[in-house]
Amino acid sequence: PLLGFFDPFYFLPTMDPPNRVPNGRFSLCPDGEDWGGIFMPMGSRHGLLLIFHLSRKLLLVSDPFNVDQHRLAVPPGFDLEKAPVSGAVFRAAGDIRHFQVVLVTTETDEQQHTRVIARVYSSETGGWGDCISTPLPSKLPTKSRVDFTIGVLVGHCLYWLLNDRSATSDILDGILEFDLERQILAVKPVPVDIPKKNMCQFQVMRAEGGGLGILFLSNFSAQLWKMETDSDGVASWVLGRTVELDKLLSLNTEEGESLVIQGFAEYNNVVFLRTHTNLFTIQLESLQFKKIFRPNIMTRYHPFESVYAAGKHGHWW
């Protein structure tokens, strides 16, 4: 279930009693320690929250339920002062003891060739694996600065939208795929029939029926795209459903309203949409929605999904 979300570090429960997580139940930092500085949340998965502590150049893997926290030294080559860094935390299927962390960034050589690099940390071995890389599309400008969105797990692959920030406005330039089973990186194209500007209108997601999908906001409509493979093994994007959000959410489009994506819960396929005055959650298959509260315009919300047992001493597994 979607228990709630971090805003960005304060937890806000969303479920109704008796399954609602009590206020103050979660703690992200150990008591008695000074954890001042700059933090960057990188998302949550399998009951864990990944945080980049920029001031100390540490990764924090936090278990909010058990008030437990692991601190990982950031490996060489992942310097936020030189290039954007993103990451994801996950557990292998059936493993509730160990976890893994994937970090991704870019590096440019003397010939101005840019590539994406990744490394994987295993709590079982206590160390980082070898560097994995793939070149970026050659059409990117020489001085491009490629940023990443929050990673999403679809099947056995992690996906990030690639954001070219060298232009006057952010431009969607591709989808980075990291195959967890084969330990390889690849850059996939985005649908050619959609505008590529304004990254807050895009969300990589699990498509209906499984597989890779993209949500694209076109004014007050949500286009749900899916990558399909034909009999010759050629992959292409196909437009599935289009949802008229202004009618679903009863929006007043004449008063200058606009829609922005501010979070995504991957297992529930729930998107967080912000207007000027409200924050909505929408389940993309059933189209059930909930109005939450007046949003913080500058905040990216980080949904927290886990199995939780209600009671005096609630716990997860």
VENNORHU-V447072 format. One record per pair of residues at least 24 apart in sequence whose ideal C-beta (glycine too) atoms are under 6 Angstrom apart, sorted by the first residue. I is the first residue (numbers start at 1). GAP is how many residues later the second one is. D is the distance in whole Angstrom. If there is no record, write none. Layout:
# VENNORHU-V447072
<<I:GAP:D> <I:GAP:D>>
This chain:
# VENNORHU-V447072
<<2:263:5> <2:266:5> <2:268:6> <2:301:6> <2:303:5> <3:301:5> <3:303:6> <3:305:6> <4:300:6> <5:296:5> <5:297:6> <5:298:5> <5:299:6> <6:296:4> <7:292:6> <7:294:6> <8:33:5> <18:292:5> <19:291:5> <26:38:4> <27:40:5> <28:34:5> <30:39:6> <41:261:5> <42:45:5> <43:107:5> <43:259:6> <44:258:6> <44:260:5> <45:44:6> <45:45:5> <46:44:6> <46:45:4> <47:259:4> <47:269:5> <48:41:5> <48:51:6> <50:37:6> <50:39:4> <61:28:6> <65:251:5> <72:49:6> <75:44:5> <75:53:5> <78:25:5> <78:27:5> <84:63:4> <84:64:6> <86:62:4> <86:74:6> <88:63:4> <88:70:5> <98:25:5> <98:26:4> <99:24:5> <106:40:5> <112:30:5> <116:69:6> <118:60:6> <118:67:6> <132:53:6> <134:51:4> <134:52:6> <141:25:5> <152:52:5> <152:114:5> <153:113:6> <154:52:5> <154:58:6> <156:24:5> <156:25:5> <159:45:5> <161:41:6> <161:43:6> <163:36:5> <169:28:5> <170:29:4> <171:25:5> <171:26:6> <172:24:4> <172:30:6> <191:34:5> <191:46:4> <200:60:5> <200:61:6> <203:58:5> <203:61:5> <217:42:5> <220:25:5> <220:26:4> <220:33:6> <249:31:6> <262:38:6> <262:39:5> <263:38:3> <263:40:6> <265:38:4> <265:40:6> <267:38:5> <272:29:5>>
